[in-house]
Amino acid sequence: MIDIGVNINHRIFLDDLDKTLTEMRAANVNGMVCIASDLEESKQLQLLCKNQPSMWNTLGCHPHQANTWKSQSSNHFAELIRHIRPVAIGETGLDFNRNYSTPDEQFYAFDAQIELAHEYKLPLYLHERDAHQAMVSRLRTCPELAKKSVIHCFTGSRAELDNYLALGLSIGITGWVCDERRGQGLQASVPHIPLDKLLLETDAPYLLPRNIRPRPKKNHPKYLPFVAQEVARLKGISIEELTQRTTNNTKALFGI
């Protein structure tokens, strides 16, 4: 299987990257998509993943950092894309939960990244929190792109899932699905995700699955099988079928 969401730019991973990759592979996780949050991190991830055959990077600007998006930002990202092609544009989208960047700043950065995805024929790697209707409205203006993109770390309701599936989005599921306190709505939604739209991720080092015993302090790509185990149970299929289908989906979506 492949973890489609790792925040690799943390000391717990980078201080011993060889150990991180060895532990990941020992858990039968064969690769990870490393997600960028701003221009500087995009540059760092591009260099980091350049010579790592089991690591792939996105390039983009998270809505929290949207206030860093300036008039020349599209040009800077375009240069990176032309230098070494990423697997997606993002992590981009809308987050009205804390508004570290204003909604106007978020729309400005999001729209620019939609244009980059169009120009370079790359999928969008999407983040959304407390901004569902605004996200859906924006994506309805680019239906062909939406069909080739993914909503990362989906935790929403069945109605929100249906809206995203109607757009053709792929759905990334994290360890939130293993949370008996907060994950009940997601657990009810997972059976309704078509197998050809389902992807798995840890969002490491965040969102540690609560079904791990003994309980570690931080999440890691090696814990992706715990997410897969719960998703397979909810889908009523074998872990082998789930692993094969989600791996194929990941390869197709990101061109891996």
N, C-alpha and C positions, 0 to 999 in steps of 0.2 A: 504494500500500500504506500501511498505518498501523502505526506502532510502538506496541505495547501496553505497553511498559515502559521509561520513561525516568526516571532520578533527576535531575530538572531542577534541583534546588536545589543547584547547584554553580556556582562562579564561572566556570568555562569556558563555561557556557551563559548564565548570567544577566548577566555583564558586558556582553554584546552579544547580547541576545535576538533582535533583528532579524536579525543575521548568522546565528545558529543556525537560525532558521526559514527564511531564504533558502537556506542551504546544504542544509537538509533537503528543501525543495521542489525544488531543482535536481536532487536525486538521485531524484526521483519518489516521495518519501515525503510523503504528503499530510496527515499529522497524527500526533500522539503522545498517548499516555495517560501522565500524570505521576503517579507513585506516591508516596503519603505514608507516613511511618514513625511519626509520633506526632501528638499534638493540635496542637502549634505548627506543625509542617510542614503539616498539613492546612489550617490557617487560611491559611498563606502561599500554598499552591497554589490554594486557592479564589479568593483575590484575584488571583493571577497569571493564572489561566486564564479569569477572568470575561469579559474582553473580547478573548480570542484564539480565533477560530473554528476554528483547527486544533489546539487544545490542550484536553484534557479531564483532569479530575483525579479521583483516588480520595480517600477520607477513611478513615483508620484508624490502627492501631497495630501496628507490626512486632513479632514475638515478641522481638527483642532489647530492645525498649523496653517490654515488657509490665509491667515493674515500675513504670512510670509510670501504669498504669491504676488509677484509684481509684473509690470508690463513686459519685462524681458524673460519671465520665467518659462514661458512656452518655448522660446528659443533655446534656453539652457537645457531643458529636458529633451528637446528635439536633437540636440547635439549628442546627448547621452544615448538616445535611442539609435541614432545612426552609427555610433561607435560600437556598441554591443547591444543587440536587440534584447529587450526584456521579455518576460512571458505575459505581462499585463501592465496596464496603467493603473496605478493606485498604490496605496490604499486611498481612495478618493470617495467623496460622497457628501452626506449631510448629517450633522449631529447637533440637534437643538436641545440636548439634555443639559449641557453645561455652558455652551456658547463661549468656549475659549476664543473662538473667532466669531464675529457677528454673522448672522444669516446672509447678509449681503456679501461679505467676504467669502463665505462658503460657496455661494452660488457662482461668484466670479471664478474661483479656483476650479470648481466642479465643471463648469461650462467649458473652461479652457482645456481641461483634461479630456472631456468628451471629444473635443475637436482633435486633440492629439491621437486619441484612440481611433477616430475615424481616419485620420490622415495616414497613420501607420498600420492600420488594420490589426489592431491589438484589442483584446478583451479589456473590459473595465473590471477592476478588483474593488468592490463596493463596500462601503461602511455606511450604516444608517442607524441612528438612534433618536427616537422621539421625533422623527421627521418623515414618517412613512408616506403620507399623502404628497408631500413636496417631492420626495424621491420618485414616486410613481409618476407624477406629472412630468418631471424632467425626462424620465426614461421613455415615456410615451412619445416624445419628440424624436427619438432615435431608435425605432423598433428593431431594426436589423442589428444594431450594435448590442441592444439589450439581450437578444437571443444568444449572443456569443459571450456573455459576461456572467459574473458570479456575485451574489450577495454573500459577503463574508460574515461568519459568526451569526447566523440567523437565530434569533431567540423570540420571534414574534408570535402572534396569534395565528389561528387557522385562516382567518380572513386575510391577514397580511400575507401569509404564504400563498393563498390563492391569487392575490393580486400580483405577486412576483412571478408565480408560475405562468400566469396569463401573459406576462411580458416575455416569457421564454427564458428567464434567468435560471442559472444553476444555483443550487442552495448549499452553502457550506455549514456543516454541523460540527460543533465543538463539544467539549466536556460539559457544557451547560446542560446537555441532555442527560447527564448522569447525576444531576443535582435534585435530590428529592424535595428540597425546599422551594427552589425557584423554577425548576425545569418542567413542571407538570404540564404547562401549556405547550411547550415544545415537544414533550413526549407524546402528547395527543396529536400533534401535527405531523410528526415524522412518518407515520404509516401512509400519509397522503402525498409524500414526495415521490414522484416517479423515479424509478431506479436510474434512468438515463439523465437525471438532473441532480443527482446526489453526489456530494463531495464531502470528504472528512478532513478535519483540521484540529490542531490543539490550541492555537493562539498562544503557544508557549512564549514566555514563562507564566502567562496568566491562565485563568480558567482551569485549574487543576481538577481533573475528574474526581468526584467524591466517592467513587467505587474502588479506589486504590487503597489497599491495606498491606503493610503499614503506610500511613499517609505521609508522603514527602512534603517538603516545604514549597517547592516550585514545580511548575509544569515543565515538560520536556517532550520533544518529538517521540521519544521512546514510549511515551504513554498513549500514543494514538490507538493502540489496540484496545484500550479500555473504552474509548469512544466507539470504536467499531463494534465491540461486543454488545454495547447497549443498543446501538442503532440496528444491528442485525436482529436482536431480540424483538425490538419494536416492529420491525418489518416482517418478522416471521420467516426469515431466510437464514441460511447457513452463513457463518463468518467467511467461508471460502467464496461463496457467491458474492457477498457484499464487497469483499476485498477486490475481487476481479472486476466487478462492475465499476466501482468507484475509481479504481486505478485507470481503467480504460477511459472513464469520463475525464479524469484529470489530464491524461495525455492528450486527448482530443481537444479539450478546451484551451490548454496552454501551449499546444504544439510541441510538447516534450517528446 
